[in-house]
Amino acid sequence: MGSTVLTGKAAAAFARPDGTIIYAAFERTYEQNCYPHSDHWGCIAIGTYQDVMRRVFVNATSVEGGMLRSRAGHIKPENYIAHWRQQLAKPQRFDNTSFRLRFASSFDSVLPKEREEDVQKALGSAGLDHVFDRIKAGECTISLHDDYPVIEALYGKNGPLAAWRVIKHGDISTAIEPGLGFTPAVGHVTVPQVQAYRLDNDNLVVRVGAEPWSLGGWIYRAVGDYITDHVYALEMQCTGASGMLIKHFRDLCNAAEGLPPETVINVRRAEGEVERWYRESADKLAEKVGAVKEGEPAPAQFSCRFSEVVDHDGMYELRNLHNKQVSWTVPESIAVPAMPVLGAELQLDADVRQQALF
């Protein structure tokens, strides 16, 4: 499987009558394993600054894993996010434009025929049943500015369809509209304490704040989860915080020491809660650590020390448990302390904020 190669970014914006600014984010990309390499523009998100940045942060997880990269190679998610802040600070003007909404069977149709039920449900939830009736009658033409609630319901953050189907890069102006740039969030945030141990050479066990320890997977996955589950919210409170937080968390993961052998692993078979293969992993692990006889299913719950898992060659089964099935009791007396920037109040000074924004 090849990576998606990013060759350009652009942002456009317009103001709604109530003063809400709506942004559209575009990326120009091509697929590394498809030839010839012909890049094209696509809209990755439309909505408020918070909505669009949420999509940026989700995409940043692909950046960390290497599935979204530049022509020059690997890029860092903190740089990717910072570049998007720069685009959204000086968006191009998005003039009013019209769209015809109709169902079709083509791959890039504005409304895919097979998603008719989802479209009807989305419009109904937004109180726009009459729009669906117009679409079915083949008489629905809407405009971006005047009918934005329809766009939001279908192509916004909770909509069933991707924004690229209807929002086109060719419709935006080349003029920059500084007055539509987002307003930075100024202040401080309390960053939750973060700890990490290595389960093996590749996988981590992590804890963020008061959350329980959990299997974080490979470092790129743990960093990606931290970006979407924690850093996004902190960035929305303190613009520019993400770069520092992502770098420190990655450094923490890379420097993590081995999980203490005394760690107690509590396993649930979780019948009816997880797929069959997860239960089978619990069965095999229970057998290897001596909780059951050979060929028997695991009990509803069982516990063992991490040293027992290692000694009885149960690492494969442990790694393949669902997080719903396993909890970790790490000896607090030897728990690794958080890095200095994590677990403390973070307030960016003016110089750092200026660098983060522009």
C-alpha positions as CSV (number, residue, x, y, z in Angstrom):
1,M,0.0,0.0,0.0
2,G,1.4,3.4,-1.0
3,S,1.2,6.7,0.8
4,T,-0.8,9.7,-0.2
5,V,1.6,12.5,-1.3
6,L,0.7,16.1,-0.3
7,T,1.7,18.8,-2.8
8,G,-0.4,21.8,-1.7
9,K,-2.8,23.3,0.8
10,A,-5.4,26.1,0.5
11,A,-8.1,27.5,2.7
12,A,-11.1,29.7,1.8
13,A,-13.7,31.3,4.0
14,F,-17.0,33.3,4.0
15,A,-19.0,34.9,6.8
16,R,-22.6,33.8,7.5
17,P,-25.2,36.5,8.4
18,D,-24.8,35.8,12.1
19,G,-21.0,36.4,11.9
20,T,-20.0,32.8,12.0
21,I,-17.0,32.2,9.7
22,I,-17.1,29.1,7.6
23,Y,-13.9,27.6,6.3
24,A,-13.2,25.2,3.5
25,A,-9.8,23.3,3.6
26,F,-8.3,21.9,0.4
27,E,-5.4,19.6,-0.2
28,R,-3.7,18.8,-3.5
29,T,-2.5,15.1,-3.5
30,Y,-1.7,12.1,-5.5
31,E,-1.3,8.4,-4.6
32,Q,2.3,7.2,-4.6
33,N,1.4,3.8,-6.0
34,C,-0.7,5.1,-8.9
35,Y,0.9,6.2,-12.1
36,P,1.2,8.7,-13.6
37,H,1.6,10.9,-10.5
38,S,-1.1,13.5,-11.3
39,D,-2.1,15.5,-8.3
40,H,-5.5,17.1,-7.9
41,W,-7.3,19.3,-5.4
42,G,-9.9,17.9,-3.0
43,C,-11.8,19.5,-0.1
44,I,-11.0,17.7,3.1
45,A,-13.4,19.6,5.3
46,I,-15.9,22.5,5.6
47,G,-17.2,24.1,8.7
48,T,-16.1,26.3,11.6
49,Y,-12.5,26.6,12.5
50,Q,-13.0,24.0,15.2
51,D,-14.6,21.6,12.7
52,V,-11.9,22.0,10.0
53,M,-9.1,21.7,12.5
54,R,-10.7,18.5,13.9
55,R,-10.2,17.0,10.4
56,V,-6.7,18.4,10.2
57,F,-5.9,16.6,13.5
58,V,-7.4,13.3,12.3
59,N,-5.2,13.6,9.1
60,A,-2.2,14.3,11.3
61,T,-2.4,10.8,12.6
62,S,-1.8,9.6,9.0
63,V,1.2,12.0,8.9
64,E,2.6,10.4,12.0
65,G,2.2,6.9,10.5
66,G,3.7,7.9,7.2
67,M,0.6,7.4,5.1
68,L,0.4,11.1,4.3
69,R,3.7,12.6,3.3
70,S,5.3,15.3,1.1
71,R,7.2,14.8,-2.1
72,A,10.4,15.1,-0.1
73,G,9.4,12.3,2.3
74,H,8.1,12.0,5.9
75,I,6.7,15.1,7.5
76,K,5.8,15.7,11.2
77,P,2.2,16.1,12.3
78,E,3.2,19.2,14.4
79,N,4.5,20.9,11.2
80,Y,1.4,19.8,9.2
81,I,-0.9,21.3,11.8
82,A,1.2,24.5,12.0
83,H,1.0,24.9,8.2
84,W,-2.8,24.6,8.3
85,R,-2.9,27.3,11.0
86,Q,-1.1,29.5,8.6
87,Q,-3.6,28.8,5.8
88,L,-6.6,29.4,8.0
89,A,-5.1,32.6,9.3
90,K,-5.1,34.1,5.8
91,P,-7.9,32.3,3.9
92,Q,-8.9,33.1,0.3
93,R,-12.4,34.5,-0.3
94,F,-15.1,32.0,-1.0
95,D,-17.7,33.8,-3.0
96,N,-21.3,32.5,-3.2
97,T,-21.6,29.6,-5.6
98,S,-24.5,27.2,-6.6
99,F,-24.8,23.5,-6.5
100,R,-27.3,21.1,-8.0
101,L,-28.1,18.2,-5.6
102,R,-29.2,15.1,-7.3
103,F,-28.6,11.4,-6.9
104,A,-26.3,9.6,-9.4
105,S,-24.4,6.3,-9.6
106,S,-20.9,7.7,-10.6
107,F,-18.0,7.4,-8.2
108,D,-17.7,11.2,-7.7
109,S,-21.4,12.1,-7.7
110,V,-22.6,14.9,-5.5
111,L,-25.1,12.5,-3.9
112,P,-24.3,8.8,-4.4
113,K,-27.4,6.8,-5.2
114,E,-26.5,4.1,-2.7
115,R,-26.4,6.6,0.1
116,E,-30.0,7.8,-0.4
117,E,-31.2,6.5,3.0
118,D,-28.2,8.3,4.8
119,V,-29.0,11.5,3.0
120,Q,-32.6,11.4,3.9
121,K,-31.7,10.7,7.6
122,A,-29.2,13.5,7.7
123,L,-31.5,16.1,6.2
124,G,-34.4,14.9,8.5
125,S,-32.2,15.2,11.6
126,A,-31.5,18.8,10.6
127,G,-35.2,19.6,10.0
128,L,-34.6,19.8,6.3
129,D,-37.0,17.1,5.0
130,H,-38.4,19.5,2.4
131,V,-34.9,19.6,0.8
132,F,-34.9,15.9,0.4
133,D,-38.3,16.1,-1.3
134,R,-36.9,18.6,-3.7
135,I,-33.9,16.4,-4.4
136,K,-36.2,13.4,-5.2
137,A,-38.2,15.7,-7.5
138,G,-35.0,16.6,-9.3
139,E,-35.4,20.3,-8.6
140,C,-32.9,21.1,-5.9
141,T,-30.3,23.8,-6.6
142,I,-28.8,25.5,-3.5
143,S,-26.2,28.2,-2.9
144,L,-23.2,27.9,-0.5
145,H,-23.9,31.1,1.5
146,D,-27.7,31.0,1.5
147,D,-28.2,27.3,2.1
148,Y,-25.2,26.5,4.2
149,P,-27.3,24.4,6.7
150,V,-27.9,21.9,3.9
151,I,-24.2,21.7,3.1
152,E,-23.4,21.3,6.8
153,A,-26.0,18.5,7.2
154,L,-24.7,16.5,4.3
155,Y,-21.0,17.4,4.1
156,G,-20.1,18.9,7.5
157,K,-18.4,17.3,10.4
158,N,-21.3,14.9,11.2
159,G,-22.6,14.6,7.6
160,P,-22.6,11.2,5.8
161,L,-20.7,12.5,2.8
162,A,-17.2,13.8,2.1
163,A,-17.0,17.5,1.3
164,W,-14.9,17.0,-1.9
165,R,-18.0,15.8,-3.6
166,V,-19.5,19.3,-3.7
167,I,-17.0,21.9,-2.6
168,K,-14.5,22.5,-5.4
169,H,-11.2,24.3,-5.3
170,G,-11.9,26.0,-8.6
171,D,-14.8,27.9,-7.1
172,I,-12.7,29.9,-4.7
173,S,-11.2,33.4,-5.3
174,T,-7.5,34.1,-5.5
175,A,-8.0,37.1,-3.3
176,I,-6.9,36.8,0.4
177,E,-9.4,37.9,3.0
178,P,-7.4,38.6,6.2
179,G,-10.5,39.7,8.0
180,L,-11.8,36.1,7.8
181,G,-8.8,34.6,9.5
182,F,-9.4,32.7,12.7
183,T,-9.0,34.3,16.1
184,P,-6.3,32.6,18.1
185,A,-7.2,31.2,21.5
186,V,-5.1,33.0,24.1
187,G,-4.7,31.6,27.6
188,H,-3.3,28.6,29.4
189,V,-4.3,25.0,29.7
190,T,-3.6,22.3,32.2
191,V,-1.9,19.4,30.4
192,P,-2.7,16.0,31.8
193,Q,0.2,13.9,33.1
194,V,1.4,11.3,30.6
195,Q,3.3,8.1,31.3
196,A,4.5,5.3,29.0
197,Y,6.2,1.9,29.2
198,R,7.4,-0.5,26.5
199,L,5.5,-3.7,26.4
200,D,8.1,-5.0,23.9
201,N,10.3,-3.5,21.2
202,D,7.3,-2.1,19.2
203,N,4.3,-1.7,21.6
204,L,3.6,0.7,24.4
205,V,1.4,0.8,27.5
206,V,0.4,4.4,28.2
207,R,-1.6,6.5,30.7
208,V,-2.9,10.0,30.2
209,G,-4.1,11.9,33.2
210,A,-6.6,10.0,35.4
211,E,-7.3,7.5,32.6
212,P,-6.4,3.9,33.2
213,W,-3.3,2.4,31.6
214,S,-4.1,1.0,28.2
215,L,-2.3,-0.7,25.3
216,G,-1.1,2.1,23.1
217,G,0.2,-0.1,20.3
218,W,3.2,1.0,18.1
219,I,4.6,4.4,18.8
220,Y,3.1,6.0,15.7
221,R,-0.4,4.8,16.8
222,A,0.1,6.0,20.4
223,V,1.1,9.4,19.2
224,G,-1.8,9.5,16.7
225,D,-4.3,8.6,19.5
226,Y,-2.8,11.3,21.7
227,I,-3.1,13.9,18.9
228,T,-6.8,13.3,18.3
229,D,-7.9,12.3,21.9
230,H,-6.1,15.0,23.8
231,V,-4.0,17.5,21.9
232,Y,-6.8,18.7,19.7
233,A,-8.9,19.9,22.7
234,L,-5.8,21.6,24.2
235,E,-5.0,23.3,20.9
236,M,-8.5,24.7,20.8
237,Q,-7.9,26.3,24.2
238,C,-4.4,27.5,23.5
239,T,-3.5,28.1,19.9
240,G,0.0,26.8,19.1
241,A,0.2,24.3,22.0
242,S,0.0,21.2,19.8
243,G,3.6,21.5,18.4
244,M,5.2,21.3,21.8
245,L,2.8,18.7,23.2
246,I,3.2,16.3,20.2
247,K,7.0,16.5,20.3
248,H,7.2,15.9,24.0
249,F,4.8,13.0,23.9
250,R,6.8,11.4,21.0
251,D,10.0,11.9,22.9
252,L,8.4,10.3,26.0
253,C,7.3,7.2,24.0
254,N,10.7,6.8,22.4
255,A,12.4,7.0,25.8
256,A,10.0,4.7,27.5
257,E,11.5,1.9,29.6
258,G,10.3,-1.7,29.9
259,L,7.0,-2.5,31.7
260,P,7.9,-3.6,35.2
261,P,7.7,-7.4,35.6
262,E,5.5,-6.9,38.8
263,T,2.7,-5.3,36.8
264,V,-0.5,-7.2,37.3
265,I,-2.6,-7.8,34.1
266,N,-6.3,-8.2,34.7
267,V,-8.0,-9.9,31.7
268,R,-11.7,-10.3,30.9
269,R,-13.0,-12.7,28.3
270,A,-15.7,-10.1,27.6
271,E,-18.3,-12.5,26.1
272,G,-20.7,-10.6,23.9
273,E,-18.6,-7.4,24.1
274,V,-15.8,-8.1,21.6
275,E,-15.4,-10.1,18.4
276,R,-14.5,-13.8,18.5
277,W,-10.8,-13.4,17.8
278,Y,-10.3,-11.2,20.8
279,R,-12.0,-13.8,23.0
280,E,-9.8,-16.5,21.4
281,S,-6.7,-14.4,22.4
282,A,-7.9,-14.4,26.0
283,D,-8.5,-18.1,25.9
284,K,-4.9,-18.8,24.6
285,L,-3.4,-16.4,27.1
286,A,-5.3,-18.0,30.0
287,E,-4.0,-21.4,28.9
288,K,-0.4,-20.2,28.6
289,V,-0.3,-18.7,32.1
290,G,-2.0,-21.7,33.7
291,A,-5.4,-20.1,34.4
292,V,-7.1,-23.0,32.6
293,K,-6.3,-26.4,31.2
294,E,-5.3,-26.9,27.6
295,G,-8.3,-26.4,25.2
296,E,-10.5,-24.8,27.8
297,P,-12.0,-21.3,27.4
298,A,-10.7,-18.5,29.7
299,P,-12.8,-17.8,32.8
300,A,-14.8,-14.6,32.8
301,Q,-11.9,-12.9,34.5
302,F,-8.3,-13.9,35.4
303,S,-5.1,-12.1,36.4
304,C,-1.4,-12.7,36.0
305,R,1.9,-10.9,36.3
306,F,3.6,-9.5,33.3
307,S,6.6,-11.7,34.1
308,E,4.4,-14.7,33.7
309,V,3.3,-13.6,30.3
310,V,6.9,-13.2,29.2
311,D,8.0,-16.5,30.7
312,H,5.2,-18.5,29.1
313,D,5.5,-16.9,25.6
314,G,2.2,-15.1,25.8
315,M,3.2,-11.8,24.4
316,Y,1.4,-12.4,21.0
317,E,-1.9,-13.1,22.8
318,L,-1.5,-10.1,25.1
319,R,-0.9,-7.7,22.3
320,N,-4.0,-9.0,20.5
321,L,-6.4,-8.3,23.3
322,H,-8.9,-5.5,23.0
323,N,-8.5,-2.6,25.4
324,K,-12.0,-3.4,26.7
325,Q,-10.6,-6.8,27.9
326,V,-7.5,-5.8,29.8
327,S,-6.5,-3.5,32.6
328,W,-3.0,-2.9,34.0
329,T,-2.0,-2.4,37.6
330,V,1.5,-0.9,37.5
331,P,3.4,-0.6,40.8
332,E,3.0,3.1,41.6
333,S,6.3,3.2,43.5
334,I,8.3,2.7,40.3
335,A,6.0,4.4,37.9
336,V,7.9,6.6,35.4
337,P,7.3,10.3,36.1
338,A,5.9,12.6,33.5
339,M,8.1,14.8,31.4
340,P,8.3,18.4,32.7
341,V,6.0,20.0,30.2
342,L,3.3,17.4,30.7
343,G,1.2,17.5,33.8
344,A,1.7,21.2,34.3
345,E,0.1,24.4,33.2
346,L,1.1,25.4,29.7
347,Q,1.1,29.1,28.6
348,L,2.9,30.0,25.5
349,D,4.7,33.3,25.6
350,A,4.3,35.9,22.8
351,D,7.4,34.8,20.8
352,V,6.5,31.1,20.9
353,R,2.9,31.9,19.9
354,Q,4.0,34.1,17.0
355,Q,6.2,31.2,15.7
356,A,3.4,28.7,16.2
357,L,0.9,30.8,14.2
358,F,3.0,32.2,11.4
